[in-house]
């Protein structure tokens, strides 16, 4: 099953670099809703205890203005929702 982008959150860093958060839902076909990022649009926390581990656990928190958005994002499938962070066109972080 493929993913479709449901939400995107474009923002600029303090230095003026363009970033974009894409929130993709498995099996979604529809319009992309553009949201306005909060004061800190994304915060990524990565486990750094074992730097030699090939896969490291992490979590991201996406912050947007408006309380009604993102509440419909729920799935029992661990890979049902994919979040990507792009710096320009370069993928810098991907999580489920």
Secondary structure, DSSP 4 states (H G I P E B T S, - for coil): --EEEEEEEEEE-TT--EEEEEEEEET--SPPEE--EEEEEEEEEE--S-TT-SS--EEEEEEESSSSTTTT---SSTTSEEEEEEETTEEEEEE-
